[in-house]
Amino acid sequence: MKPVEELVSQSRALVVPDRILVATDLSDIEYLTPHAVAQARACGGTLILVHAIPPGEAIPLDASAIPYLDVAEMKREAKDALERAAAGIRAAGIPCDVVVVEGNPRDQIKAQARELRAGRILCGTHGRRHLKKLLLGSVAHEILRSAEVPVCTIGPHAREASSFGAPRKILHPVSLCAGYEDSARTAIEMAEFYRADITLLHVLSRSVQSQPDSSRVIEWTKAELQRAVPEEAPLWTHATVQVEIGDVVEEVLNVASEMDADLIVLGVNADVSFWPIHGDDTVYNIIARAKSPVLSIRHAMECGK
């Protein structure tokens, strides 16, 4: 068993990372920068801009130009682009480093996060038009499945980053799968750190409505959610538990909109499922359609185990 001090330190690192790795394909750097700066400022941390050049893919910075095979030149241009972005970040008072590597992006992002001891990975969901599934598709799938640190994704509908610098309202959808206590604890600790309001939400299947004891199911679910809220929580936050019936994605997005959430915190399983259905698209649909950043935290245990 790990000492209490070590557990507290690890939990703190999830909530307030001192290093944030920004994974970029360069076309999204201007869009990601405000979010990255806001998060680093709120955490008092350092940003590390990382770009990976896929092997065998000679794609110049100008996507309309003729491809070439000079990888050394590609690295130089990529580093120049990142340094320009880093200069602006440093001017805002945020320490910032840049890294350009060659290799499979999904592997390099994970490797760099581990090597640089990053406490969070930040990435966009859409990059170059011809690489539009690079992050939201296979790369995001691999990162969410195996990343050892939380992954913050910025979707195409996410608002400006200023509010996330110090979120006022956090939504944490709770699946009630094995391991949900860990992500709930992290979400509540974030609310404590930022003195933000937090809502714990669970969405029940529509089939519940046809059950004779549906009201008891709803009350039991609320009680389970309430168990995740520490007794002392009212001292530093307003915590609300909420149960809805319907489609998980639609209800999560509706509640996020109604409460004007600054941040959605998701607990995901090793197979990147979210609700008690392995292999579903819930995580991706929420990430792609959310109007706020989404922080995904991988559970140590898989749902149903």
N, C-alpha and C positions, 0 to 999 in steps of 0.2 A: 504493500500500500504506500502511495506517495505521501510525503509530509504535507500537512495542511498549507504550509507556507508556499510549497511548490505548486499545489493546485490553485491557490489564490493567484500566484504569479502568472500561471498559464492562462487562467480565466481572464485576468487583467489584460494580457497580451492580445486576446481575441477581441476584447472590447476597445482597447486603445493601443493599436499597433504602433511601434516606433519606426517601422519601415513598411512602406506601401509600394508594391511592384505594380507598375502601370504597363500592361501588355498592349502594344499598339502595332498596327500594320502601317502606320504613318499617315494614312488617309483620314484617320479618326483622331489624330493627336489634338487638333484644335478643339474638338468637341469634348474630349476627355479631360483636357487640362483644367478647366474651371472646377470640375468635380474633384479631380485629384488634389488641387490646391486647397479646396474647402475641407476635404477630409484630413489632409496633412496638417492644416492649421488647427483644426478642432482637436486632433490627437497630439499635436506638438511633434510630429514625426517627419521623416525624410522620405522623399519620393525617389524611385528608381525607374527610369523610363527604359523599357526593354523591347527591342525589336528583333525578331528571328527571321532570317532569310531562308525560305524553304529550299532544300537541296534540289538542284536540277531545274529550278524555276528562275529564269532570268527575267525579273520584272522590274523595270526601271521605275523611279519615283513618279515620272510622268507616264501614266498608264496608256496614253495615246501614242507614245513613242515606240520605235522599233525595239523589240527585246534584244538584249545582248548577253554575252556570257562572262563578262568580266566581273566576277564575284567581288574581287578586291575593290573595284570601283563602286560597286553597289554598296558595300560596307561603308566606304568613305562617304558616299552621298547620304546613306541612312544615318550615319553618325552626325554629319553636318546638320541634318534636319532635326535630329533629337537635341543637339546642342543648342540650336536656335530656340527650340521650345523650352529647354532647361534654363536658358538665359533669362527668359521672361519669368519663369517660376522662381528663380533665385532673386530676381528683382523684386518679387512679391514677398521676399523674406523667408522662403521655404528652401531648405537644403535639397539639392537634386543632383543625382548621378545619372549617367546614361550607359547602356550596355547594348551592343550589337553582336549577335551571334549567328552562326550558320547552322541550320539543322531543322528538324521537324518542330514547328511552333509549339505543339501541345507538349512535346517532351522537353523542349528548351525552357518553356515558361515554368513548368514544374521544377526543373533542375535549378533554374536561376532563383526561384523563390526559396528553395531549400538552401542553396549555396549562400545567398545574400541574407538569409534569415529574415525574410519578409514576413510580416504578421498578417498581411492581407494582399490579395491580388485584385486589381481593378482592371476591367476590360469593357469594351463596347460590344454590342451584340451584332453590329453590322459594320463591315469594313468596305474594301474595294468592291465595286459592283460584280466583278467576275470572281471574287473570293467571298461573296456575301455570306456563305455558310461556314467560313473559316472559324469564326468564334462561336456563333450560335449553334452551329452544327457539331461536327466531330471534335473540334478543339474544346469547345465549351463542355461537351459531354465528358471528355477525358479529364478536364480540369475539375469539374464538379464531382466526378466519380472518385478521383484519387488525390486531389489537392489536400494537403495537410493543414491548410489555413483557410479562413473564410474567403469567399470570392464575391466581390461586388461588381455587378453588371449594370451598365448604363444602357437602357433601351432607347429606341428612336423616339419614344414619346415622353421620355423623362424630362422633367422641368429643369430650369436653371439650378445650378448647384448650391446657391447661397444658403438655402434652407437646410440642406443636409449637413452643412458645416457644424451645425448644432441643432439636430432634429428636435422638433417640438412634439411631434406625434409619430409614434412607431406602431406599425401593425405587425403582429406575429401570428400568422395562421398556424394552428396546431393540428397535426395529423392524429395524435394520440397513438402513433406507432411506437415501438420500442425505441428508446433513446430520445424521445421528444423532450424529456425533462432537461437534457443538456442544452438544446437550442433555446428552450424557454428561459432557462437560467441566464444564458448569454444575452438574450433580448431584454430581459428585465434588468440586467446589470448595465446594459447600454442606456436604458431609460433612467437608471439611477445616476450614471455618470453625467448625462446631459440634462438631468432634471426634466425629462420629457414624459408626456402621457403615453401610456401603452395600452393597446387592446389585444387580448388573446382571443382568437377566433377559431371556431371549429365549424365545419360545414357538414351537415348530415345529408344522407341520400334522400331523395324524394320518396323513396319507399317507406320511410319512417311515418309519413303522413297517413298511410293506410293501416298502421299498426294500432291496435286498441289502447296500448300503453304509451303512445307517442309522447304525451306530456311528461311521463316519468323518464323516458329516454332523454328528453331535452334537459330536464332538471339534473339528471345524473351527469350528463355531459358538462353542464355548467359547473357542477360541483368538482368534477375532475380538473377543469381549467382553473378553478379557484385554488385548488391544492397547489398549483405551480406558483402562486403568488405568495411571497413571504409575508408574514404577519406585520412586519415593520414597514412594508412597502408604502403605506399611506403617509409616512414621514417624509418621503422624498418624491413621490410620484402619484399620479392618479391612474390606477390600474382597473381596466374594465374587462369583463369576460362576456363573450357574445357567441351565440349559437344561431346559425342560419340553416335553411334547408334549400337544397338545389344543386346546381352545377358548381363545382369547387372553384374553377377559374373565374366564372362570372361573379360569384358571391365575394370572392377575395377582392377582385377589382372594384366591385360596387362599394364594398365597405371601405376600401382604401380611398375611393373618391369621396364618399360621404363624410369621412372623418378628416379628409385632406391630409393623408399620411405623408410625412417627409421621407419615410424609409419603411420598406417591407423586409422583414427578416424571415427567411425560410430555413427550415431544417430539412436537409435532403439525405437520402440513404445512399449507400455505396453503389446501388444500381441506378442512381439518379431518379428514382421515383420519389414521390412526395406524399401522396395519400396512400391508403393501403392497397394500392394496385401497382404491382411491379412493372416497370417499363412504360409508365404512362407519360403523357406530354405535359402534365400539369406545370412542372417547373418552367419549361421553355415558354409555354403560353403566358404564364404570369410575367416572366422576365421580359418577353418581347412586347407586351401590351401595357406594362405598368407605367404610370406617370411619375414614378419616383425611382431612385436607385433601389436595387434589390440585393440584399446581402444573404448569400447562401452559405449555410454552415453544415458540413457533412457530419452525419451521425456516426458514432463509433460502431453502433449496432445496426444491423439491417432490420427492416420492418418484418415482423412476424417471427423473429428469431430470438 
